[in-house]
Amino acid sequence: MGEFTSKLNDKVINAESPIVTELSELASLIDTLPDELKQFFLPALNRAYENIERRRRILGFIQEALSQLRLDMKYLMFDLEATRRERDEYRRKLEESA
């Protein structure tokens, strides 16, 4: 594996996805090219890796936000049920006193 390929592979968080595997294979192929061609393809390949990493981070943020939203919904449902019970109890006491 050449210096070019190893630098790009160091940027990848999870090399198990098919896209990353294909990009790694592409990086290996580009690594065999003459330096002039490597420099031509390097920016595009770097952008592809950066886009993958950015999308992973965004997906992680979204998953975390969804988990928090689910938890918040559970708390809200609990609070709603408690509020309904309290309302019903006050209503019952009001009816008893009338």
C-alpha positions as CSV (number, residue, x, y, z in Angstrom):
1,M,0.0,0.0,0.0
2,G,1.5,3.3,-1.0
3,E,1.8,6.5,1.0
4,F,-1.1,8.1,-0.9
5,T,-3.5,5.2,0.0
6,S,-2.5,4.9,3.6
7,K,-3.0,8.7,4.1
8,L,-6.5,8.4,2.7
9,N,-7.3,5.2,4.7
10,D,-6.2,7.0,7.9
11,K,-9.1,9.4,7.4
12,V,-11.7,6.7,7.2
13,I,-13.6,5.9,10.5
14,N,-15.3,2.7,9.5
15,A,-13.7,0.8,6.6
16,E,-16.4,-1.8,6.5
17,S,-18.9,0.1,4.4
18,P,-19.1,-0.8,0.7
19,I,-18.5,2.7,-0.4
20,V,-15.4,3.1,1.7
21,T,-14.1,-0.2,0.5
22,E,-14.6,0.9,-3.1
23,L,-12.9,4.2,-2.4
24,S,-10.0,2.4,-0.8
25,E,-9.7,0.2,-3.9
26,L,-9.8,3.3,-6.0
27,A,-7.1,5.0,-3.9
28,S,-5.0,1.9,-4.3
29,L,-5.4,2.1,-8.1
30,I,-4.7,5.8,-8.1
31,D,-1.6,5.1,-6.0
32,T,-0.2,3.2,-9.0
33,L,-0.5,6.1,-11.3
34,P,2.3,8.6,-12.1
35,D,2.6,11.5,-9.8
36,E,1.0,14.0,-12.2
37,L,-2.2,11.9,-12.5
38,K,-2.2,11.3,-8.7
39,Q,-2.2,15.0,-8.1
40,F,-5.1,15.3,-10.5
41,F,-7.3,12.7,-8.8
42,L,-6.2,13.5,-5.2
43,P,-8.6,16.5,-4.6
44,A,-11.7,14.6,-5.8
45,L,-10.8,11.5,-3.7
46,N,-10.2,13.6,-0.6
47,R,-13.6,15.3,-1.1
48,A,-15.3,11.9,-1.4
49,Y,-13.7,10.8,1.9
50,E,-14.6,14.1,3.6
51,N,-18.2,13.8,2.4
52,I,-18.4,10.3,3.8
53,E,-17.1,11.4,7.1
54,R,-19.4,14.4,7.2
55,R,-22.4,12.3,6.4
56,R,-21.5,9.8,9.1
57,R,-21.2,12.7,11.7
58,I,-24.6,14.1,10.6
59,L,-26.2,10.7,10.8
60,G,-24.8,10.2,14.3
61,F,-26.2,13.6,15.3
62,I,-29.6,12.7,13.9
63,Q,-29.6,9.4,15.6
64,E,-28.7,11.0,18.9
65,A,-31.4,13.6,18.4
66,L,-34.0,11.0,17.7
67,S,-33.0,9.0,20.8
68,Q,-33.3,12.2,22.9
69,L,-36.7,12.9,21.3
70,R,-37.9,9.4,22.1
71,L,-36.8,9.8,25.7
72,D,-38.4,13.3,25.9
73,M,-41.7,11.9,24.5
74,K,-41.7,9.2,27.2
75,Y,-41.3,11.8,29.9
76,L,-44.0,13.9,28.3
77,M,-46.4,11.0,28.2
78,F,-45.6,10.2,31.8
79,D,-46.3,13.8,32.8
80,L,-49.5,13.9,30.7
81,E,-50.8,10.7,32.5
82,A,-49.9,12.2,35.9
83,T,-51.6,15.4,35.0
84,R,-54.7,13.6,33.9
85,R,-54.7,11.5,37.1
86,E,-54.4,14.7,39.2
87,R,-57.2,16.4,37.2
88,D,-59.5,13.4,37.7
89,E,-58.7,13.3,41.4
90,Y,-59.5,17.0,41.8
91,R,-62.6,16.6,39.7
92,R,-63.8,13.7,41.9
93,K,-63.1,15.7,45.1
94,L,-65.0,18.7,43.7
95,E,-68.0,16.5,42.8
96,E,-67.9,14.9,46.3
97,S,-67.9,18.3,48.0
98,A,-70.7,19.7,45.9
